[in-house]
Amino acid sequence: MYKKLGREVVFYESPQPSAGIHRLVFVLFQQLGRDTVITPEWRHNFSSRNFAEINNLAPVAASYVNCQRERGCGGRRI
C-alpha cells in the first residue's frame, strides 16, 4: 500500500469481546480501479465478499487473530 496515495474510508473500530474467545480476520484489499468506495452504513452481518465485489476490490493479504477480554471468562472449560 502506498500510504501517500491511500485514504481511510472506514475508521478502525477495535474489537470489544464481552466473553470468551473471538475470531477476527483483517483483510487488505487492492482497489482495481479509481472508483469511489461505497462504505457500509452499519457493520452488523458485514460481508467482505459483497463489499469487495461492489467496490471492485481484490484481496491482497489477510491476518487471522483470536482475542478475548484481559479478565475474561477464558475459553472452553472441560
PDB file as gemmi writes it, atoms N, CA and C in Angstrom:
CRYST1    1.000    1.000    1.000  90.00  90.00  90.00 P 1                      
ATOM      1  N   MET A   1       0.848  -1.185   0.000  1.00  0.00           N  
ATOM      2  CA  MET A   1       0.000   0.000   0.000  1.00  0.00           C  
ATOM      3  C   MET A   1       0.884   1.236   0.000  1.00  0.00           C  
ATOM      4  N   TYR A   2       0.539   2.175  -0.833  1.00  0.00           N  
ATOM      5  CA  TYR A   2       1.245   3.444  -0.873  1.00  0.00           C  
ATOM      6  C   TYR A   2       0.530   4.400   0.061  1.00  0.00           C  
ATOM      7  N   LYS A   3       1.156   4.658   1.190  1.00  0.00           N  
ATOM      8  CA  LYS A   3       0.499   5.467   2.218  1.00  0.00           C  
ATOM      9  C   LYS A   3       0.125   6.851   1.699  1.00  0.00           C  
ATOM     10  N   LYS A   4       0.961   7.431   0.863  1.00  0.00           N  
ATOM     11  CA  LYS A   4       0.684   8.774   0.363  1.00  0.00           C  
ATOM     12  C   LYS A   4      -0.545   8.796  -0.545  1.00  0.00           C  
ATOM     13  N   LEU A   5      -0.820   7.679  -1.202  1.00  0.00           N  
ATOM     14  CA  LEU A   5      -1.953   7.629  -2.118  1.00  0.00           C  
ATOM     15  C   LEU A   5      -3.197   7.048  -1.468  1.00  0.00           C  
ATOM     16  N   GLY A   6      -3.029   6.384  -0.322  1.00  0.00           N  
ATOM     17  CA  GLY A   6      -4.158   5.725   0.334  1.00  0.00           C  
ATOM     18  C   GLY A   6      -5.037   6.702   1.089  1.00  0.00           C  
ATOM     19  N   ARG A   7      -6.262   6.256   1.330  1.00  0.00           N  
ATOM     20  CA  ARG A   7      -7.207   7.082   2.069  1.00  0.00           C  
ATOM     21  C   ARG A   7      -8.084   6.152   2.884  1.00  0.00           C  
ATOM     22  N   GLU A   8      -8.221   6.453   4.153  1.00  0.00           N  
ATOM     23  CA  GLU A   8      -9.076   5.659   5.027  1.00  0.00           C  
ATOM     24  C   GLU A   8     -10.527   5.995   4.724  1.00  0.00           C  
ATOM     25  N   VAL A   9     -11.317   4.966   4.390  1.00  0.00           N  
ATOM     26  CA  VAL A   9     -12.718   5.218   4.064  1.00  0.00           C  
ATOM     27  C   VAL A   9     -13.651   4.802   5.194  1.00  0.00           C  
ATOM     28  N   VAL A  10     -13.186   3.914   6.064  1.00  0.00           N  
ATOM     29  CA  VAL A  10     -13.955   3.485   7.231  1.00  0.00           C  
ATOM     30  C   VAL A  10     -12.990   3.463   8.409  1.00  0.00           C  
ATOM     31  N   PHE A  11     -13.313   4.148   9.493  1.00  0.00           N  
ATOM     32  CA  PHE A  11     -12.401   4.213  10.627  1.00  0.00           C  
ATOM     33  C   PHE A  11     -12.289   2.858  11.311  1.00  0.00           C  
ATOM     34  N   TYR A  12     -11.149   2.639  11.967  1.00  0.00           N  
ATOM     35  CA  TYR A  12     -10.905   1.382  12.675  1.00  0.00           C  
ATOM     36  C   TYR A  12     -11.740   1.339  13.945  1.00  0.00           C  
ATOM     37  N   GLU A  13     -12.426   0.255  14.144  1.00  0.00           N  
ATOM     38  CA  GLU A  13     -13.227   0.046  15.345  1.00  0.00           C  
ATOM     39  C   GLU A  13     -12.638  -1.154  16.073  1.00  0.00           C  
ATOM     40  N   SER A  14     -12.072  -0.935  17.250  1.00  0.00           N  
ATOM     41  CA  SER A  14     -11.385  -2.017  17.958  1.00  0.00           C  
ATOM     42  C   SER A  14     -12.364  -3.088  18.418  1.00  0.00           C  
ATOM     43  N   PRO A  15     -11.888  -4.335  18.486  1.00  0.00           N  
ATOM     44  CA  PRO A  15     -12.759  -5.412  18.958  1.00  0.00           C  
ATOM     45  C   PRO A  15     -13.115  -5.221  20.423  1.00  0.00           C  
ATOM     46  N   GLN A  16     -14.326  -5.585  20.787  1.00  0.00           N  
ATOM     47  CA  GLN A  16     -14.772  -5.452  22.169  1.00  0.00           C  
ATOM     48  C   GLN A  16     -15.486  -6.729  22.591  1.00  0.00           C  
ATOM     49  N   PRO A  17     -14.723  -7.825  22.698  1.00  0.00           N  
ATOM     50  CA  PRO A  17     -15.368  -9.081  23.080  1.00  0.00           C  
ATOM     51  C   PRO A  17     -15.920  -9.013  24.494  1.00  0.00           C  
ATOM     52  N   SER A  18     -17.135  -9.509  24.680  1.00  0.00           N  
ATOM     53  CA  SER A  18     -17.747  -9.479  26.007  1.00  0.00           C  
ATOM     54  C   SER A  18     -17.308 -10.664  26.848  1.00  0.00           C  
ATOM     55  N   ALA A  19     -17.235 -11.831  26.259  1.00  0.00           N  
ATOM     56  CA  ALA A  19     -16.812 -13.022  26.990  1.00  0.00           C  
ATOM     57  C   ALA A  19     -16.377 -14.081  25.996  1.00  0.00           C  
ATOM     58  N   GLY A  20     -15.449 -14.900  26.406  1.00  0.00           N  
ATOM     59  CA  GLY A  20     -14.995 -15.988  25.549  1.00  0.00           C  
ATOM     60  C   GLY A  20     -13.997 -15.528  24.506  1.00  0.00           C  
ATOM     61  N   ILE A  21     -13.647 -16.439  23.646  1.00  0.00           N  
ATOM     62  CA  ILE A  21     -12.659 -16.174  22.605  1.00  0.00           C  
ATOM     63  C   ILE A  21     -13.382 -15.754  21.326  1.00  0.00           C  
ATOM     64  N   HIS A  22     -12.873 -14.703  20.697  1.00  0.00           N  
ATOM     65  CA  HIS A  22     -13.456 -14.187  19.462  1.00  0.00           C  
ATOM     66  C   HIS A  22     -12.432 -14.283  18.343  1.00  0.00           C  
ATOM     67  N   ARG A  23     -12.895 -14.593  17.145  1.00  0.00           N  
ATOM     68  CA  ARG A  23     -12.045 -14.717  15.979  1.00  0.00           C  
ATOM     69  C   ARG A  23     -12.201 -13.466  15.114  1.00  0.00           C  
ATOM     70  N   LEU A  24     -11.068 -12.889  14.719  1.00  0.00           N  
ATOM     71  CA  LEU A  24     -11.076 -11.697  13.872  1.00  0.00           C  
ATOM     72  C   LEU A  24     -10.234 -11.966  12.636  1.00  0.00           C  
ATOM     73  N   VAL A  25     -10.658 -11.426  11.511  1.00  0.00           N  
ATOM     74  CA  VAL A  25      -9.886 -11.524  10.282  1.00  0.00           C  
ATOM     75  C   VAL A  25      -9.724 -10.111   9.726  1.00  0.00           C  
ATOM     76  N   PHE A  26      -8.484  -9.706   9.522  1.00  0.00           N  
ATOM     77  CA  PHE A  26      -8.178  -8.411   8.908  1.00  0.00           C  
ATOM     78  C   PHE A  26      -7.780  -8.692   7.462  1.00  0.00           C  
ATOM     79  N   VAL A  27      -8.412  -8.002   6.519  1.00  0.00           N  
ATOM     80  CA  VAL A  27      -8.138  -8.230   5.104  1.00  0.00           C  
ATOM     81  C   VAL A  27      -7.707  -6.916   4.463  1.00  0.00           C  
ATOM     82  N   LEU A  28      -6.611  -6.975   3.705  1.00  0.00           N  
ATOM     83  CA  LEU A  28      -6.132  -5.823   2.945  1.00  0.00           C  
ATOM     84  C   LEU A  28      -6.585  -6.008   1.503  1.00  0.00           C  
ATOM     85  N   PHE A  29      -7.280  -5.019   0.962  1.00  0.00           N  
ATOM     86  CA  PHE A  29      -7.774  -5.085  -0.408  1.00  0.00           C  
ATOM     87  C   PHE A  29      -7.020  -4.101  -1.282  1.00  0.00           C  
ATOM     88  N   GLN A  30      -6.858  -4.468  -2.550  1.00  0.00           N  
ATOM     89  CA  GLN A  30      -6.311  -3.559  -3.544  1.00  0.00           C  
ATOM     90  C   GLN A  30      -7.469  -3.076  -4.397  1.00  0.00           C  
ATOM     91  N   GLN A  31      -7.533  -1.769  -4.585  1.00  0.00           N  
ATOM     92  CA  GLN A  31      -8.590  -1.202  -5.412  1.00  0.00           C  
ATOM     93  C   GLN A  31      -8.176  -1.347  -6.871  1.00  0.00           C  
ATOM     94  N   LEU A  32      -8.994  -2.009  -7.682  1.00  0.00           N  
ATOM     95  CA  LEU A  32      -8.643  -2.319  -9.063  1.00  0.00           C  
ATOM     96  C   LEU A  32      -8.931  -1.177 -10.030  1.00  0.00           C  
ATOM     97  N   GLY A  33      -9.654  -0.179  -9.588  1.00  0.00           N  
ATOM     98  CA  GLY A  33      -9.951   0.976 -10.430  1.00  0.00           C  
ATOM     99  C   GLY A  33      -9.929   2.237  -9.598  1.00  0.00           C  
ATOM    100  N   ARG A  34     -10.288   3.343 -10.202  1.00  0.00           N  
ATOM    101  CA  ARG A  34     -10.282   4.611  -9.482  1.00  0.00           C  
ATOM    102  C   ARG A  34     -11.692   5.016  -9.072  1.00  0.00           C  
ATOM    103  N   ASP A  35     -12.559   4.049  -8.898  1.00  0.00           N  
ATOM    104  CA  ASP A  35     -13.926   4.324  -8.467  1.00  0.00           C  
ATOM    105  C   ASP A  35     -13.948   4.749  -7.007  1.00  0.00           C  
ATOM    106  N   THR A  36     -15.021   5.394  -6.609  1.00  0.00           N  
ATOM    107  CA  THR A  36     -15.223   5.759  -5.210  1.00  0.00           C  
ATOM    108  C   THR A  36     -15.719   4.539  -4.450  1.00  0.00           C  
ATOM    109  N   VAL A  37     -15.119   4.271  -3.299  1.00  0.00           N  
ATOM    110  CA  VAL A  37     -15.531   3.141  -2.473  1.00  0.00           C  
ATOM    111  C   VAL A  37     -16.783   3.524  -1.700  1.00  0.00           C  
ATOM    112  N   ILE A  38     -17.796   2.674  -1.785  1.00  0.00           N  
ATOM    113  CA  ILE A  38     -19.053   2.902  -1.077  1.00  0.00           C  
ATOM    114  C   ILE A  38     -18.956   2.222   0.277  1.00  0.00           C  
ATOM    115  N   THR A  39     -19.010   3.004   1.340  1.00  0.00           N  
ATOM    116  CA  THR A  39     -18.878   2.442   2.687  1.00  0.00           C  
ATOM    117  C   THR A  39     -20.226   1.972   3.213  1.00  0.00           C  
ATOM    118  N   PRO A  40     -20.209   0.897   3.993  1.00  0.00           N  
ATOM    119  CA  PRO A  40     -21.468   0.392   4.554  1.00  0.00           C  
ATOM    120  C   PRO A  40     -22.007   1.328   5.630  1.00  0.00           C  
ATOM    121  N   GLU A  41     -23.330   1.330   5.789  1.00  0.00           N  
ATOM    122  CA  GLU A  41     -23.946   2.175   6.810  1.00  0.00           C  
ATOM    123  C   GLU A  41     -23.823   1.564   8.195  1.00  0.00           C  
ATOM    124  N   TRP A  42     -23.715   0.259   8.279  1.00  0.00           N  
ATOM    125  CA  TRP A  42     -23.540  -0.418   9.560  1.00  0.00           C  
ATOM    126  C   TRP A  42     -22.639  -1.633   9.347  1.00  0.00           C  
ATOM    127  N   ARG A  43     -22.139  -2.213  10.422  1.00  0.00           N  
ATOM    128  CA  ARG A  43     -21.209  -3.335  10.325  1.00  0.00           C  
ATOM    129  C   ARG A  43     -21.814  -4.665  10.740  1.00  0.00           C  
ATOM    130  N   HIS A  44     -23.037  -4.674  11.218  1.00  0.00           N  
ATOM    131  CA  HIS A  44     -23.687  -5.911  11.617  1.00  0.00           C  
ATOM    132  C   HIS A  44     -23.885  -6.801  10.384  1.00  0.00           C  
ATOM    133  N   ASN A  45     -23.436  -8.042  10.461  1.00  0.00           N  
ATOM    134  CA  ASN A  45     -23.512  -9.000   9.347  1.00  0.00           C  
ATOM    135  C   ASN A  45     -22.811  -8.493   8.091  1.00  0.00           C  
ATOM    136  N   PHE A  46     -21.691  -7.811   8.261  1.00  0.00           N  
ATOM    137  CA  PHE A  46     -20.904  -7.288   7.146  1.00  0.00           C  
ATOM    138  C   PHE A  46     -20.333  -8.443   6.327  1.00  0.00           C  
ATOM    139  N   SER A  47     -20.433  -8.370   5.018  1.00  0.00           N  
ATOM    140  CA  SER A  47     -19.882  -9.382   4.117  1.00  0.00           C  
ATOM    141  C   SER A  47     -18.724  -8.781   3.334  1.00  0.00           C  
ATOM    142  N   SER A  48     -17.506  -9.213   3.638  1.00  0.00           N  
ATOM    143  CA  SER A  48     -16.341  -8.686   2.921  1.00  0.00           C  
ATOM    144  C   SER A  48     -16.381  -9.090   1.449  1.00  0.00           C  
ATOM    145  N   ARG A  49     -16.950 -10.255   1.154  1.00  0.00           N  
ATOM    146  CA  ARG A  49     -17.057 -10.707  -0.240  1.00  0.00           C  
ATOM    147  C   ARG A  49     -17.955  -9.759  -1.041  1.00  0.00           C  
ATOM    148  N   ASN A  50     -19.121  -9.412  -0.493  1.00  0.00           N  
ATOM    149  CA  ASN A  50     -20.022  -8.478  -1.182  1.00  0.00           C  
ATOM    150  C   ASN A  50     -19.404  -7.092  -1.289  1.00  0.00           C  
ATOM    151  N   PHE A  51     -18.744  -6.637  -0.212  1.00  0.00           N  
ATOM    152  CA  PHE A  51     -18.092  -5.327  -0.206  1.00  0.00           C  
ATOM    153  C   PHE A  51     -17.043  -5.254  -1.318  1.00  0.00           C  
ATOM    154  N   ALA A  52     -16.224  -6.299  -1.443  1.00  0.00           N  
ATOM    155  CA  ALA A  52     -15.180  -6.326  -2.465  1.00  0.00           C  
ATOM    156  C   ALA A  52     -15.783  -6.324  -3.871  1.00  0.00           C  
ATOM    157  N   GLU A  53     -16.828  -7.103  -4.066  1.00  0.00           N  
ATOM    158  CA  GLU A  53     -17.460  -7.191  -5.380  1.00  0.00           C  
ATOM    159  C   GLU A  53     -18.085  -5.860  -5.793  1.00  0.00           C  
ATOM    160  N   ILE A  54     -18.799  -5.222  -4.884  1.00  0.00           N  
ATOM    161  CA  ILE A  54     -19.461  -3.946  -5.168  1.00  0.00           C  
ATOM    162  C   ILE A  54     -18.451  -2.848  -5.483  1.00  0.00           C  
ATOM    163  N   ASN A  55     -17.299  -2.870  -4.793  1.00  0.00           N  
ATOM    164  CA  ASN A  55     -16.317  -1.787  -4.905  1.00  0.00           C  
ATOM    165  C   ASN A  55     -15.116  -2.119  -5.781  1.00  0.00           C  
ATOM    166  N   ASN A  56     -15.178  -3.231  -6.532  1.00  0.00           N  
ATOM    167  CA  ASN A  56     -14.102  -3.608  -7.449  1.00  0.00           C  
ATOM    168  C   ASN A  56     -12.759  -3.733  -6.715  1.00  0.00           C  
ATOM    169  N   LEU A  57     -12.755  -4.535  -5.645  1.00  0.00           N  
ATOM    170  CA  LEU A  57     -11.569  -4.739  -4.820  1.00  0.00           C  
ATOM    171  C   LEU A  57     -11.106  -6.190  -4.917  1.00  0.00           C  
ATOM    172  N   ALA A  58      -9.796  -6.389  -4.763  1.00  0.00           N  
ATOM    173  CA  ALA A  58      -9.231  -7.740  -4.758  1.00  0.00           C  
ATOM    174  C   ALA A  58      -8.449  -7.933  -3.466  1.00  0.00           C  
ATOM    175  N   PRO A  59      -8.614  -9.074  -2.790  1.00  0.00           N  
ATOM    176  CA  PRO A  59      -7.857  -9.314  -1.559  1.00  0.00           C  
ATOM    177  C   PRO A  59      -6.370  -9.489  -1.868  1.00  0.00           C  
ATOM    178  N   VAL A  60      -5.521  -8.874  -1.045  1.00  0.00           N  
ATOM    179  CA  VAL A  60      -4.075  -8.943  -1.219  1.00  0.00           C  
ATOM    180  C   VAL A  60      -3.434  -9.719  -0.074  1.00  0.00           C  
ATOM    181  N   ALA A  61      -3.917  -9.508   1.138  1.00  0.00           N  
ATOM    182  CA  ALA A  61      -3.359 -10.176   2.315  1.00  0.00           C  
ATOM    183  C   ALA A  61      -4.429 -10.268   3.387  1.00  0.00           C  
ATOM    184  N   ALA A  62      -4.222 -11.204   4.318  1.00  0.00           N  
ATOM    185  CA  ALA A  62      -5.169 -11.360   5.424  1.00  0.00           C  
ATOM    186  C   ALA A  62      -4.422 -11.822   6.664  1.00  0.00           C  
ATOM    187  N   SER A  63      -4.980 -11.505   7.817  1.00  0.00           N  
ATOM    188  CA  SER A  63      -4.411 -11.913   9.099  1.00  0.00           C  
ATOM    189  C   SER A  63      -5.549 -12.399   9.985  1.00  0.00           C  
ATOM    190  N   TYR A  64      -5.338 -13.541  10.633  1.00  0.00           N  
ATOM    191  CA  TYR A  64      -6.348 -14.149  11.499  1.00  0.00           C  
ATOM    192  C   TYR A  64      -5.894 -13.997  12.941  1.00  0.00           C  
ATOM    193  N   VAL A  65      -6.784 -13.544  13.831  1.00  0.00           N  
ATOM    194  CA  VAL A  65      -6.431 -13.275  15.227  1.00  0.00           C  
ATOM    195  C   VAL A  65      -7.517 -13.819  16.149  1.00  0.00           C  
ATOM    196  N   ASN A  66      -7.106 -14.429  17.250  1.00  0.00           N  
ATOM    197  CA  ASN A  66      -8.026 -14.787  18.334  1.00  0.00           C  
ATOM    198  C   ASN A  66      -7.836 -13.768  19.441  1.00  0.00           C  
ATOM    199  N   CYS A  67      -8.909 -13.328  20.080  1.00  0.00           N  
ATOM    200  CA  CYS A  67      -8.774 -12.393  21.194  1.00  0.00           C  
ATOM    201  C   CYS A  67      -9.851 -12.653  22.228  1.00  0.00           C  
ATOM    202  N   GLN A  68      -9.604 -12.158  23.432  1.00  0.00           N  
ATOM    203  CA  GLN A  68     -10.604 -12.198  24.492  1.00  0.00           C  
ATOM    204  C   GLN A  68     -10.288 -11.087  25.473  1.00  0.00           C  
ATOM    205  N   ARG A  69     -11.248 -10.750  26.309  1.00  0.00           N  
ATOM    206  CA  ARG A  69     -11.025  -9.706  27.312  1.00  0.00           C  
ATOM    207  C   ARG A  69      -9.884 -10.125  28.218  1.00  0.00           C  
ATOM    208  N   GLU A  70      -9.146  -9.138  28.694  1.00  0.00           N  
ATOM    209  CA  GLU A  70      -7.997  -9.429  29.537  1.00  0.00           C  
ATOM    210  C   GLU A  70      -8.398 -10.207  30.784  1.00  0.00           C  
ATOM    211  N   ARG A  71      -9.517  -9.869  31.375  1.00  0.00           N  
ATOM    212  CA  ARG A  71     -10.001 -10.587  32.554  1.00  0.00           C  
ATOM    213  C   ARG A  71     -11.292 -11.318  32.215  1.00  0.00           C  
ATOM    214  N   GLY A  72     -11.294 -11.903  31.030  1.00  0.00           N  
ATOM    215  CA  GLY A  72     -12.485 -12.594  30.552  1.00  0.00           C  
ATOM    216  C   GLY A  72     -12.676 -13.935  31.232  1.00  0.00           C  
ATOM    217  N   CYS A  73     -13.698 -14.605  30.832  1.00  0.00           N  
ATOM    218  CA  CYS A  73     -14.039 -15.883  31.445  1.00  0.00           C  
ATOM    219  C   CYS A  73     -13.183 -17.013  30.903  1.00  0.00           C  
ATOM    220  N   GLY A  74     -12.321 -16.711  29.926  1.00  0.00           N  
ATOM    221  CA  GLY A  74     -11.482 -17.759  29.366  1.00  0.00           C  
ATOM    222  C   GLY A  74     -12.180 -18.467  28.225  1.00  0.00           C  
ATOM    223  N   GLY A  75     -11.560 -19.496  27.753  1.00  0.00           N  
ATOM    224  CA  GLY A  75     -12.122 -20.258  26.641  1.00  0.00           C  
ATOM    225  C   GLY A  75     -13.010 -21.371  27.145  1.00  0.00           C  
ATOM    226  N   ARG A  76     -12.981 -22.465  26.433  1.00  0.00           N  
ATOM    227  CA  ARG A  76     -13.796 -23.608  26.817  1.00  0.00           C  
ATOM    228  C   ARG A  76     -13.254 -24.244  28.086  1.00  0.00           C  
ATOM    229  N   ARG A  77     -14.138 -24.666  28.938  1.00  0.00           N  
ATOM    230  CA  ARG A  77     -13.730 -25.342  30.174  1.00  0.00           C  
ATOM    231  C   ARG A  77     -14.194 -26.787  30.105  1.00  0.00           C  
ATOM    232  N   ILE A  78     -13.286 -27.665  30.445  1.00  0.00           N  
ATOM    233  CA  ILE A  78     -13.598 -29.094  30.399  1.00  0.00           C  
ATOM    234  C   ILE A  78     -13.629 -29.662  31.800  1.00  0.00           C  
TER     235      ILE A  78                                                      
END                                                                             
